[in-house]
Every structure is written in structure tokens, then in C-alpha cells.
């Protein structure tokens, strides 16, 4: 019996607590059923599976490994925010399940808080950090296999180690995918040094969730009011990362790799026509690739729904297709969307099958949820 299978039957293995779900369903006026506080999404009498691919956690067990380092200033704002830390802590299962029940989220794909990606760590330390992180995520998922699946971490600053971590995560910890940052120590994800990682991801068939980290190169211009490093920096970094993966030929070399981009893929879908124009009309500086850029969006990439307004979501659907979009909440952060399910249901022009795909059908396929 593998460790993750044993943990399904060992309630005391991690000290995680459980929240029971009621049994009697009652329909209400908002088009969903409530099981004693748990919202179940029903559209035209059909129960919809809902899956959130974008939600975070904090594994505090890593702290003893890094607390003496001089490289963790980026993590201190989270550690100083006791209220947020109590929500994001991976052991805060009661709070997480209550929020999921209220929002109508059946399953979360749990990943780390992006501040827990310690790309400064050397090979040996990085191996220890990710081992603790992935084990803890696996424990949570094994305790609640009907509510959680894991998106593990990898030490992408050491590509060969990242490959081994990914293989171990899939084969031994039942990880359904992996979250990576949109750049690594200033290196683009399309850098050839990461080719072994993309090759392994394609071979394993595991989904890669790309999450930005505030586009640090823009820090000098993100000062002042408005939290511009997040509001502008995050979508900008994802836009740059995806554009490099397209134009540098990474998606051509690994056409079977499954990539999902946070925050609706940043700005790329909103202005993809400019990329297409360059690829077709400025071939002197846009080296030919296998397809025009917009075709990669419709055929090879996936995007979460975390773009806030109905009109923006409509545009994303029209640009990439409903079958390429999955629900993302960014739980439990202030920039998240607690109304992500209603956000999807507010798009009147979607067919039942398209609603089903966005709410959970596509994510279930990507994540291997039966």
C-alpha cells in the first residue's frame, strides 16, 4: 500500500480536522441545492461538478529549513499577517471546507502560496523544501480525496531536480499537476535549460499551472498607490511568459504539454491580434512558428476564469473557447473571487455543455478526476 493510500485511512496522520457534510438537499431560489450549508450547483436540473484550479496554501513545516536565510524578505508580509496565515495554513481544513461549501466548490486543486517558491535555494536545500511541501499537500489530499487534489511544487531553478520531483510527485504522491512561477531567477520558461522539464511534463501528461510573481523587473515603476506590482505586474508577467513559450517554439517542441495560465492568461488574450499581426507581417523580426499565436491559445493552452468582470470573461471565451477555461478563485486572498461560480453562470450565452466544461468538466480531465 502506497503512503498516500494508507493516509486515507489514518485520520491522525497529519492532525487535520474534518468537516461533515449534511445529507438532505433542498433547492433554493438561486438555482443551487444546499446540503446543510453546502452549495451544490444545479443548472436546468443537472448537477454540475465544480473544480477550482487556483487556490493556495502555506506549509509552515518548511520554516525551520529557511528561517536562518537572508533571502526570505519576500515571505515576511505573509508571516506578519496572522489573520491571512490562519486562513492559508494548509492545516486550516475547517475554514477551507466551509468556504468551499459556501461558494459551491466541490474540489480544489491545492497549490502553494507563490511566496513559498524559494528559487534562491541550492540543490540540497531545494530538495528538502519541496519534499516537505509536496508531502504535506499529499497528506491533505489523502485525508479528503473527495474534496482535494494536489498541485505540487518543483525546484525549477535546478531543472534536473525539478524533473525528479515531478516524477516522484506523480508516481508516489498522486499529484495531479504542478504549479510553477512565470519566470525563475530572471530566466524565461522558454529558456532551453527548461526543455527537460517540459519534456517530462509532456511525457507524464501532468498539467502545469503557471502563476506569476509580480514581474519584479517592473518594481521601479510599480511603487505608489494601487498595488501595481500585483494589479499590473501579475498579469503582465504571465503575458510575457506565454508569449515567449509561443514565439520561442517551446509549444511547438512539446505540443502535448498541458499548460494552464492564472488570471485568464494575463493580457495576452485581450491583445492577441497584435501578436498575430507580427507573426504574419513582420517576419523579419518575428521568426516563423508553426501557427499564428492565437491558435496556440485555442488549441494548446488553458486559462483560469479569474478576470473579475462578465465582459472580460465573455471576451476570453470568444477568444480561446469555453473548453479552454477552468474556474479559479485565488483562495483565500483579497484579490480572489468568492463569486467565481456565479461569474460563470452569469454568461447567458453559454450552452449547458459549455457551462459544464468551465465549471469543472475541463479541469476534471486535466487533473484526472474521475
C-alpha positions in Angstrom: 0.0 0.0 0.0 1.5 3.4 -1.0 1.8 6.0 1.6 -1.0 8.2 0.1 -3.3 5.2 0.2 -2.6 4.5 3.8 -3.2 8.1 4.8 -6.8 7.8 3.5 -7.5 5.5 6.4 -5.2 7.2 9.0 -7.2 10.2 10.4 -4.4 11.2 12.9 -1.6 11.2 10.3 -1.3 14.9 10.0 -3.6 16.3 12.7 -6.0 17.6 10.1 -9.6 18.1 11.2 -12.7 17.1 9.3 -16.0 18.9 8.4 -19.0 16.7 7.8 -21.5 17.4 5.0 -25.2 17.1 5.5 -27.4 14.6 3.6 -30.6 16.3 2.9 -30.7 18.5 -0.2 -33.1 21.5 -0.5 -33.5 23.5 -3.7 -33.4 27.3 -3.3 -34.2 30.3 -5.5 -30.7 31.0 -6.7 -30.5 27.8 -8.8 -28.5 25.6 -6.5 -29.1 23.0 -3.9 -28.0 23.3 -0.3 -26.8 20.3 1.8 -27.0 21.9 5.2 -24.7 24.8 4.1 -23.0 23.1 1.2 -24.0 24.6 -2.1 -24.4 22.2 -5.0 -24.6 23.8 -8.4 -27.5 22.7 -10.4 -28.3 24.0 -13.9 -31.6 23.0 -15.6 -31.9 20.1 -13.2 -28.3 18.9 -13.9 -25.8 18.7 -11.1 -22.6 20.4 -12.1 -19.2 19.3 -10.8 -17.2 22.4 -9.8 -13.4 22.4 -9.7 -11.2 25.3 -8.5 -7.7 25.0 -10.1 -6.3 28.2 -8.5 -6.2 28.2 -4.7 -3.2 28.4 -2.3 -1.9 27.1 0.9 1.1 27.7 3.3 3.2 24.8 4.6 4.6 26.1 7.8 6.7 23.0 8.3 9.2 24.4 5.9 10.0 27.3 8.2 12.8 25.6 10.2 14.6 24.9 6.9 14.8 28.5 5.8 14.4 30.8 8.9 18.1 31.5 9.1 18.4 32.6 5.5 18.9 36.2 4.4 16.8 35.5 1.3 13.3 35.4 2.6 12.2 39.1 2.9 9.5 38.4 0.2 7.8 35.9 2.6 7.7 38.2 5.6 4.5 40.1 4.7 2.6 36.8 4.7 4.1 35.7 8.0 3.3 39.1 9.6 -0.3 38.8 8.5 -1.6 36.4 11.2 -5.2 36.6 10.0 -4.3 35.6 6.5 -1.9 33.0 7.6 -4.6 31.3 9.7 -6.7 31.0 6.6 -4.0 29.9 4.2 -2.3 27.4 6.5 -2.7 24.0 4.9 -3.9 22.6 8.3 -6.8 25.1 8.3 -9.1 22.5 6.8 -12.2 23.6 8.7 -12.1 27.1 7.3 -11.2 25.9 3.8 -14.1 23.4 3.6 -16.6 25.9 4.9 -15.5 28.4 2.3 -15.7 25.8 -0.5 -19.2 24.7 0.7 -20.5 28.3 0.7 -19.0 29.1 -2.7 -20.2 25.9 -4.4 -16.7 24.5 -4.9 -16.7 20.7 -4.9 -13.0 20.1 -5.4 -9.9 22.3 -5.0 -6.6 21.7 -6.7 -4.4 22.8 -3.8 -1.1 24.6 -4.6 1.4 26.6 -2.5 1.4 30.3 -1.9 3.7 31.7 -4.5 5.9 33.2 -1.8 6.9 29.6 -0.9 8.9 29.2 -4.1 12.4 29.6 -2.8 14.4 29.8 -6.0 17.4 31.0 -4.2 17.9 27.6 -2.5 20.8 25.4 -3.5 20.2 21.9 -4.8 20.2 20.1 -1.5 18.1 22.6 0.4 15.7 22.9 -2.5 15.2 19.1 -2.5 14.4 19.2 1.2 12.0 22.2 0.9 9.9 20.7 -1.9 9.9 17.3 -0.2 8.2 18.8 2.9 5.8 20.9 0.8 4.7 18.1 -1.5 4.3 15.6 1.3 2.1 18.0 3.2 -0.1 18.7 0.2 -0.3 14.9 -0.5 -1.4 14.3 3.1 -4.2 16.8 2.8 -5.5 15.3 -0.4 -5.2 11.7 1.0 -7.3 12.8 4.0 -10.0 14.3 1.8 -9.8 12.6 -1.6 -13.3 13.7 -2.5 -12.5 17.4 -1.9 -8.8 18.0 -2.8 -6.2 17.1 -5.4 -2.7 18.3 -5.3 -0.7 20.7 -7.5 2.8 20.1 -6.3 5.9 22.3 -6.3 9.2 21.8 -8.1 12.6 23.4 -7.8 12.7 24.8 -11.3 16.0 26.6 -10.6 17.5 23.2 -10.8 15.8 21.7 -13.9 17.1 18.2 -13.4 15.9 18.1 -9.8 12.5 19.5 -10.9 12.1 16.6 -13.3 12.8 14.1 -10.5 10.4 15.9 -8.1 7.7 15.9 -10.8 8.1 12.1 -11.4 8.1 11.4 -7.7 5.0 13.6 -7.2 3.0 11.9 -9.9 4.0 8.3 -9.2 4.3 8.3 -5.4 2.2 11.2 -4.1 -0.7 11.2 -6.6 0.0 14.8 -7.7 -2.4 15.8 -10.5 -0.2 18.7 -11.7 2.4 21.2 -10.6 2.4 25.0 -10.1 5.4 26.9 -11.3 6.2 30.6 -11.4 6.2 32.6 -14.6 9.9 33.1 -14.5 12.7 31.7 -12.5 15.5 33.9 -11.2 15.0 36.2 -14.3 15.1 33.3 -16.7 12.1 32.8 -19.1 10.3 29.5 -19.0 11.1 29.2 -22.7 14.9 29.1 -21.9 16.3 25.9 -23.4 17.6 24.9 -19.9 14.0 24.1 -19.0 13.4 21.8 -22.0 13.9 18.6 -19.9 11.2 19.8 -17.6 8.7 20.5 -20.4 9.6 17.1 -22.0 8.9 15.3 -18.7 5.6 17.2 -18.2 4.5 16.1 -21.7 5.5 12.5 -21.1 3.8 12.3 -17.7 0.7 14.0 -19.0 0.5 16.2 -15.9 -0.9 19.7 -16.0 1.5 22.7 -15.4 -0.2 25.7 -13.7 1.7 28.9 -14.4 1.4 31.6 -11.7 3.1 35.0 -11.8 5.2 36.6 -9.2 4.6 40.4 -9.7 7.0 40.9 -12.6 10.0 42.0 -10.5 11.7 43.8 -13.4 8.9 46.4 -13.2 9.3 47.2 -9.5 10.8 50.6 -10.0 7.6 51.7 -11.8 5.1 49.8 -9.5 5.7 52.0 -6.4 3.0 54.2 -5.0 -0.7 53.6 -4.5 -2.8 50.9 -6.2 -0.7 47.7 -5.5 0.5 47.9 -9.1 3.0 45.1 -8.7 0.0 42.8 -8.3 -2.7 44.5 -10.3 -0.4 45.1 -13.3 2.7 43.1 -12.6 1.0 39.7 -12.2 -1.0 39.7 -15.5 2.0 41.3 -17.3 4.4 38.6 -16.2 2.0 35.8 -17.3 1.6 37.6 -20.7 5.4 37.7 -21.2 5.9 34.1 -20.1 3.2 32.7 -22.5 4.4 34.9 -25.4 8.0 33.5 -25.0 6.6 29.9 -24.9 4.8 30.6 -28.2 7.4 32.6 -30.1 10.5 30.7 -28.9 8.9 27.4 -30.1 8.5 25.7 -26.8 4.9 24.8 -27.5 5.9 23.5 -31.0 8.6 21.2 -29.4 6.2 19.9 -26.8 2.7 20.1 -28.4 1.2 17.6 -25.9 2.2 19.6 -22.7 -0.9 20.8 -20.7 -0.4 24.4 -19.5 -3.0 26.4 -17.6 -2.3 30.1 -17.0 -3.5 32.0 -14.0 -5.6 35.2 -14.1 -7.0 34.4 -17.5 -3.6 34.3 -19.0 -2.9 37.9 -18.2 -3.3 40.4 -21.0 -2.5 38.0 -23.9 -6.0 37.1 -25.0 -7.1 40.7 -24.9 -4.5 41.8 -27.5 -3.5 38.6 -29.2 -4.3 40.2 -32.6 -1.1 42.2 -32.3 0.9 39.0 -31.8 -0.8 37.5 -34.9 -0.1 40.6 -36.9 3.6 40.5 -36.0 3.8 36.8 -36.9 2.3 37.3 -40.3 3.5 40.7 -41.3 6.8 41.3 -39.6 8.6 38.1 -40.3 12.0 39.8 -40.3 11.8 40.2 -36.5 9.1 37.6 -35.7 10.7 34.3 -36.7 8.1 32.0 -38.2 6.4 29.5 -35.8 4.1 26.6 -36.6 0.9 28.5 -36.1 -0.2 32.1 -35.6 -0.2 32.9 -31.9 -3.9 32.9 -31.4 -4.1 29.3 -32.5 -1.9 28.2 -29.5 -4.4 29.9 -27.2 -7.3 27.9 -28.8 -5.5 24.6 -29.2 -2.7 24.2 -26.6 -3.3 26.5 -23.6 -5.8 26.6 -20.8 -6.8 29.6 -18.7 -8.5 30.2 -15.4 -11.6 32.4 -15.1 -10.1 34.9 -12.6 -10.7 38.0 -14.6 -13.4 39.6 -12.5 -16.0 41.1 -14.9 -18.5 39.3 -17.1 -17.5 41.2 -20.2 -13.8 40.2 -19.8 -14.9 36.6 -19.3 -17.1 36.8 -22.4 -14.1 38.1 -24.4 -11.9 35.3 -23.1 -14.5 32.7 -24.1 -14.8 34.2 -27.5 -11.1 34.3 -28.0 -10.0 30.9 -26.7 -13.2 28.8 -26.5 -15.2 27.7 -23.4 -13.5 24.3 -23.4 -10.1 26.0 -22.6 -11.3 27.8 -19.5 -11.4 26.5 -15.9 -12.6 28.0 -12.6 -10.0 29.9 -10.5 -10.8 31.6 -7.2 -7.3 32.5 -5.8 -8.5 31.4 -2.4 -8.1 32.9 0.2 -6.6 36.2 -0.9 -8.3 39.6 -1.2 -7.6 39.6 -5.0 -9.5 36.3 -5.3 -13.1 35.9 -6.4 -15.6 34.3 -4.0 -18.3 34.5 -6.6 -16.4 32.5 -9.3 -19.3 30.1 -9.8 -21.9 32.8 -10.3 -19.4 34.7 -12.5 -19.5 31.7 -14.9 -23.3 31.3 -14.6 -23.8 35.0 -15.4 -22.7 34.5 -19.0 -26.1 33.9 -20.5 -25.0 32.8 -24.0 -23.1 29.7 -22.7 -24.7 26.4 -23.5 -25.2 23.8 -20.8 -22.2 21.8 -22.1 -20.1 25.0 -22.1 -21.1 25.8 -18.5 -20.3 22.2 -17.6 -16.9 22.4 -19.2 -15.9 25.7 -17.4 -17.3 24.8 -14.0 -15.5 21.6 -13.7 -15.5 19.3 -16.7 -12.3 20.5 -18.4 -10.5 20.8 -15.1 -11.6 17.2 -14.2 -10.0 16.0 -17.4 -6.8 17.9 -16.9 -6.5 16.8 -13.3 -7.5 13.2 -13.7 -10.6 13.5 -11.5 -12.9 10.5 -12.3 
